[in-house]
């Protein structure tokens, strides 16, 4: 397992870097971001993605299942000059009843590929958005070299081995066992195999649920790889980006901005 997955502060700082340098400019192409904006992040973890928004004076809300991550986030933001402008909630987003049509920007970064009923999730977002609100999505297509999130494996070989998550489930599970992965880790990786999403499926769900795509960028080298590995981000070639299904194998990340029709 990579060290960054064991160090919450390092992970927070990586989120801050990528959001500030790439995600905010992406959104700002069509949406002004200032102190009047309310931002919600779903699956926020320690909420590092929210700090650049908070720095701009936005009212920020983060929701995540994990109570330890939320508590770590609260500790991290406790000394921020705008600490009163952020609230972090450990809760199931489907059970949260206090939010209604209030958020100008919703952030769903590296989350949708973990959600079981993605259709239901996109429908839910409409209840949370302000009338002119937008939703930012970033996710790795399932078929990309590390779309199975195998970088979380304990085995150094498996954590660096591309594409083997595309093996049939039984064979994939056998490989994980052969390299000594724990039962809990195997369960987690198989769940990701079940929920992994392609670009085509995501775009179909966007249309089905009555959204309009405002922006889209597919990356050959994920912007987050700059802070993680020192690699300069590169967009996917226009040629590959137009080939359905094949493009999933070469896209390490897709950025989308959508709004309600």
C-alpha positions in Angstrom: 0.0 0.0 0.0 1.3 3.5 -0.8 2.3 5.6 2.1 -0.1 8.4 1.1 -3.1 6.1 2.0 -1.8 5.9 5.5 -1.1 9.6 6.1 -4.3 11.7 6.2 -2.5 15.0 6.2 -0.6 14.1 3.1 -3.8 13.0 1.4 -5.5 16.3 2.5 -2.7 18.3 1.0 -2.9 16.4 -2.2 -6.6 17.2 -2.5 -5.9 20.9 -1.7 -3.3 21.1 -4.4 -5.4 19.5 -7.2 -8.6 21.3 -6.3 -6.9 24.7 -6.2 -4.8 24.3 -9.4 -7.2 22.3 -11.6 -10.7 21.8 -10.3 -11.6 25.4 -9.3 -10.3 26.8 -12.6 -12.3 24.1 -14.4 -15.5 25.1 -12.7 -14.8 28.8 -13.0 -15.0 28.5 -16.8 -18.8 28.7 -16.4 -19.5 29.4 -12.7 -18.3 32.4 -10.6 -16.9 31.3 -7.2 -16.9 33.8 -4.4 -18.2 34.3 -0.8 -21.8 34.1 -2.0 -21.5 30.5 -3.1 -22.6 27.5 -1.1 -20.5 24.3 -1.8 -21.3 20.7 -0.9 -18.9 17.8 -1.2 -20.3 14.3 -1.0 -17.9 11.6 0.1 -15.6 14.4 1.4 -13.3 12.3 3.6 -11.2 14.7 5.6 -12.5 17.5 3.2 -9.3 18.6 1.7 -11.1 19.4 -1.5 -13.2 22.0 0.3 -10.3 24.1 1.6 -9.6 26.1 -1.6 -13.3 27.0 -1.7 -13.2 27.9 2.0 -10.2 30.1 1.3 -12.4 32.1 -1.2 -15.0 32.6 1.6 -17.5 30.1 0.3 -19.9 28.4 2.7 -18.8 24.8 2.7 -20.5 21.6 3.8 -18.9 18.1 3.6 -20.7 14.8 4.1 -19.1 11.4 4.6 -19.9 8.0 6.0 -16.6 7.8 8.0 -16.8 9.4 11.4 -13.0 9.2 11.9 -12.3 11.1 8.6 -14.9 13.7 9.5 -13.3 14.2 12.9 -9.9 14.5 11.3 -11.3 17.1 9.0 -12.8 19.1 11.9 -9.4 19.1 13.6 -7.7 20.2 10.4 -10.1 23.1 9.8 -10.4 24.2 13.5 -7.7 26.9 13.0 -8.8 28.1 9.6 -9.7 31.9 9.5 -13.1 30.9 8.0 -13.7 27.9 10.3 -17.2 29.1 11.0 -18.0 28.8 7.3 -17.5 25.0 7.1 -19.5 22.2 8.6 -18.6 18.5 8.3 -21.2 15.8 8.8 -20.8 12.1 9.3 -24.0 10.8 7.7 -25.6 8.9 4.9 -26.3 11.4 2.2 -29.6 9.6 1.4 -30.7 10.1 5.0 -29.8 13.8 5.3 -33.0 15.8 5.5 -31.7 19.2 6.3 -30.5 20.0 2.8 -32.8 21.2 0.1 -32.2 23.1 -3.2 -29.5 25.2 -1.6 -26.1 24.3 -3.0 -24.6 26.3 -5.9 -21.8 23.8 -6.4 -21.7 20.1 -5.5 -18.4 18.3 -5.6 -18.3 14.5 -6.3 -14.7 13.7 -6.7 -13.5 10.1 -6.9 -16.7 8.9 -5.4 -19.3 7.9 -8.0 -17.2 4.8 -8.9 -17.9 3.6 -5.3 -21.6 4.1 -5.3 -23.9 1.1 -5.9 -27.0 2.7 -7.3 -25.5 5.5 -9.4 -28.9 6.2 -11.1 -30.5 6.9 -7.8 -27.6 9.0 -6.8 -27.8 11.3 -9.8 -31.5 11.7 -9.2 -30.9 12.7 -5.5 -28.5 15.5 -6.5 -31.5 17.5 -8.0 -32.9 17.8 -4.5 -29.7 19.3 -3.2 -28.9 21.8 -6.0 -29.9 25.5 -6.2 -31.9 26.3 -9.3 -28.7 27.5 -11.1 -26.4 25.0 -9.4 -23.8 22.8 -11.0 -22.3 19.4 -10.1 -18.6 18.7 -10.6 -17.6 15.0 -11.2 -14.1 13.5 -11.4 -13.7 9.8 -11.6 -11.4 7.2 -13.2 -13.1 5.1 -15.8 -13.3 1.4 -14.7 -11.3 0.1 -17.7 -8.3 2.4 -17.2 -4.9 0.8 -16.1 -5.6 1.4 -12.4 -9.4 1.7 -12.5 -9.7 -1.1 -9.9 -8.0 1.1 -7.3 -5.4 -1.7 -7.0 -2.9 0.9 -5.7 -4.4 0.2 -2.2 -3.1 -3.4 -2.3 -0.5 -4.4 0.3 1.5 -6.3 -2.3 3.9 -4.0 -4.0 3.6 -6.0 -7.2 -0.2 -5.8 -7.3 -0.3 -2.2 -6.3 1.8 -1.3 -9.4 0.3 -3.8 -11.9 -2.1 -2.3 -14.5 -5.3 -3.8 -15.9 -5.5 -7.0 -14.0 -8.7 -5.8 -12.3 -10.4 -6.5 -15.6 -10.0 -10.2 -15.1 -13.1 -12.3 -14.5 -14.2 -11.9 -10.9 -13.2 -15.5 -9.8 -9.7 -15.2 -11.4 -9.3 -11.7 -10.0 -10.1 -12.9 -6.5 -7.7 -15.8 -6.9 -4.8 -13.5 -7.9 -5.5 -11.2 -4.8 -5.4 -14.3 -2.5 -2.2 -15.6 -4.1 -0.4 -12.4 -3.3 -1.6 -12.4 0.3 -4.2 -9.6 0.3 -6.4 -9.7 3.4 -10.1 -10.8 3.3 -11.2 -7.2 4.1 -9.0 -5.8 1.3 -10.3 -8.3 -1.2 -13.9 -7.5 -0.3 -13.2 -3.8 -0.8 -11.6 -4.4 -4.2 -14.4 -6.7 -5.3 -16.9 -4.0 -4.3 -15.1 -1.5 -6.5 -15.2 -4.0 -9.3 -18.9 -4.2 -8.9 -19.5 -0.4 -8.9 -16.8 0.7 -11.4 -18.3 3.0 -14.0 -17.4 3.7 -17.6 -17.5 7.1 -19.4 -20.4 5.8 -21.5 -22.5 4.7 -18.6 -21.9 8.0 -16.8 -22.9 10.0 -19.8 -26.1 7.9 -20.3 -27.1 8.5 -16.6 -26.5 12.2 -17.0 -29.0 12.4 -19.9 -31.4 10.0 -18.3 -31.7 12.1 -15.2 -32.3 15.3 -17.0 -29.0 17.0 -16.8 -27.0 19.0 -19.4 -23.3 18.6 -19.7 -21.6 22.0 -19.5 -17.9 20.9 -19.6 -16.0 17.7 -20.1 -12.3 17.0 -20.1 -10.7 13.5 -20.4 -7.2 13.1 -19.1 -4.5 10.7 -20.2 -2.5 11.7 -17.2 -4.7 12.6 -14.2 -4.2 16.1 -12.8 -3.8 14.5 -9.4 -0.7 12.7 -10.6 1.2 16.0 -10.5 1.2 16.1 -6.8 1.4 12.3 -6.3 4.0 11.4 -8.9 5.4 14.6 -10.3 3.8 13.9 -13.7 2.5 16.8 -15.7 -1.2 16.4 -16.6 -2.1 15.6 -20.2 -5.5 15.5 -21.8 -6.5 12.5 -23.8 -6.0 13.0 -27.6 -9.1 14.2 -29.4 -9.0 11.1 -31.6 -9.0 8.7 -28.7 -11.5 10.7 -26.8 -14.1 10.2 -29.6 -13.9 6.5 -29.7 -16.5 5.0 -27.4 -15.4 2.3 -25.0 -11.8 2.3 -26.2 -11.2 5.7 -24.6 -11.9 4.2 -21.2 -8.7 2.1 -21.4 -6.6 5.3 -21.9 -8.4 7.8 -19.7 -7.1 8.0 -16.1 -9.7 10.6 -15.2 -12.7 12.3 -16.5 -13.8 15.8 -15.4 -17.4 16.8 -16.0 -19.6 19.8 -15.0 -23.3 19.3 -15.3 -26.5 21.2 -14.5 -30.2 20.5 -14.5 -32.0 21.0 -17.8 
